[in-house]
Amino acid sequence: MADLVVLGFSDKEKAEGVLRLAKELHRQELLDLEDAALAWRTMDGKLHVRQTFSTTSTGAASGALWGSLFGLLFLMPVFGAAVGAATGAVAGKLTDIGINDAFVKETASALEPGRAAVFALVRRSTPDRVRDAVRPFNPTVIRTSLTKDREEELVKALQEK
């Protein structure tokens, strides 16, 4: 089961830096995210949310593959791929996997102007290495699905200098 962690940052640039860091940690096999999102509030108070995983493109790619396979069976692979891609894209667009969009918007609505948050649904990680890598960005823990003890441990570890 994945754990949800929402970290707050003083600005959008730090939050984007953490998302870039997450990709690097993934390459090093220290962090495996099921889903992630970035939310920020501009100085004029406008709220923005950006999902990092696209269900539409994933659906289109898998639909094209399955469509091609079925198309080969009926000797129309190009038609099958096109129909499969279109069907997959629509299914992907309508599917809400990972972090619930309403939860992201509700939680992000509490951000003060100029601040940002990163939402991460973590499948697995090497906690001590990930915390050490994230600490320089000075995050604050906004919310988690961790047990109370594990959440307190995370807060304490991120506050260490």
C-alpha positions in Angstrom: 0.0 0.0 0.0 1.3 3.5 -0.9 1.8 6.3 1.6 0.6 9.8 0.9 2.9 12.7 1.9 2.1 16.4 1.3 5.0 18.7 1.8 4.8 22.5 1.9 7.4 24.9 0.5 8.1 28.6 0.7 7.9 29.0 -3.1 7.1 27.1 -6.4 10.8 26.8 -7.4 11.6 24.8 -4.3 8.7 22.5 -4.9 9.7 22.0 -8.5 13.2 21.3 -7.3 11.9 18.5 -5.1 10.0 17.0 -8.1 13.2 17.0 -10.1 15.0 15.4 -7.2 12.3 12.8 -7.0 13.1 11.8 -10.6 16.7 11.5 -9.7 16.0 9.4 -6.6 13.8 7.2 -8.8 16.7 6.6 -11.2 18.8 5.7 -8.2 16.0 3.3 -7.1 15.6 5.1 -3.8 12.1 6.4 -4.4 9.2 4.9 -6.3 6.2 7.2 -6.7 2.8 6.0 -7.8 1.6 9.5 -8.4 2.7 13.1 -7.7 1.2 16.6 -8.0 2.4 20.2 -7.6 0.1 22.9 -6.3 1.0 26.6 -5.9 -0.7 29.8 -5.2 0.5 32.9 -7.0 0.9 36.2 -5.2 -2.4 37.4 -6.6 -4.1 34.4 -4.8 -4.8 32.2 -7.9 -4.4 28.5 -7.2 -2.6 26.2 -9.8 -2.4 22.4 -9.8 -0.2 20.3 -12.1 -0.3 16.5 -12.1 2.9 14.8 -13.0 1.4 11.6 -14.3 -0.9 11.7 -17.3 -3.6 9.0 -17.4 -4.6 10.2 -20.8 -1.3 9.5 -22.5 -0.8 6.2 -20.6 -4.3 5.1 -21.7 -3.7 6.1 -25.3 -0.4 4.1 -25.4 -1.8 1.0 -23.9 -5.0 1.3 -26.1 -2.8 1.6 -29.2 -0.9 -1.6 -28.2 -4.1 -3.6 -27.5 -5.8 -2.1 -30.6 -2.8 -3.2 -32.8 -2.9 -6.7 -31.4 -6.7 -7.0 -32.0 -6.2 -5.4 -35.4 -3.6 -8.0 -36.4 -6.1 -10.7 -35.6 -8.6 -9.1 -38.0 -5.9 -8.1 -40.5 -6.4 -4.3 -39.9 -3.5 -3.3 -37.5 -3.5 0.4 -38.4 -7.2 0.8 -37.9 -7.0 -1.3 -34.7 -4.2 0.9 -33.3 -6.1 4.1 -34.1 -9.3 2.9 -32.5 -7.4 1.5 -29.5 -5.5 4.7 -29.0 -8.6 6.8 -29.1 -10.5 4.4 -26.8 -7.5 4.3 -24.4 -7.1 8.0 -24.3 -10.8 8.5 -23.4 -10.6 5.8 -20.7 -7.4 7.3 -19.3 -9.0 10.8 -19.2 -12.0 9.5 -17.3 -9.9 7.4 -14.9 -8.7 9.1 -11.7 -5.9 6.9 -10.3 -3.4 7.9 -7.7 -4.0 11.0 -5.7 -7.6 12.2 -5.7 -7.9 15.5 -7.6 -10.5 16.8 -5.2 -8.2 16.1 -2.2 -5.3 18.0 -4.0 -7.5 21.0 -4.6 -9.0 21.0 -1.1 -5.6 20.8 0.6 -4.0 23.3 -1.8 -6.7 25.8 -1.1 -5.2 26.4 2.3 -1.8 27.6 0.7 -0.9 31.2 1.4 0.0 33.4 -1.6 3.5 32.6 -3.0 3.7 29.1 -1.3 3.6 25.7 -2.9 3.0 22.0 -2.0 4.1 18.7 -3.4 1.8 15.7 -3.1 3.5 12.4 -3.4 2.0 8.9 -3.3 5.0 6.8 -2.4 5.0 3.0 -3.2 8.3 2.4 -1.7 11.4 4.3 -0.6 14.6 4.3 1.3 13.3 6.8 3.9 16.6 8.0 5.5 18.2 8.7 2.1 15.1 10.5 0.7 14.7 12.6 3.9 18.4 13.6 3.7 18.0 14.6 0.0 14.8 16.6 0.6 15.9 18.4 3.8 17.8 21.3 2.1 14.6 22.4 0.5 13.2 23.1 4.0 9.8 21.4 3.6 7.0 21.4 6.1 4.8 18.4 6.5 1.2 19.4 5.7 -0.4 16.0 5.7 0.4 12.3 5.5 -1.3 8.9 5.6 1.5 7.7 7.9 0.9 6.5 11.4 1.2 9.2 14.1 4.6 7.9 15.2 6.0 7.7 11.7 4.7 11.2 10.8 6.3 12.6 14.0 9.6 10.9 13.0 9.3 12.4 9.5 8.7 15.9 10.8 11.6 15.7 13.2 14.0 14.3 10.6 13.1 17.1 8.1 13.7 19.8 10.8 17.2 18.6 11.6 20.0 20.8 10.3 
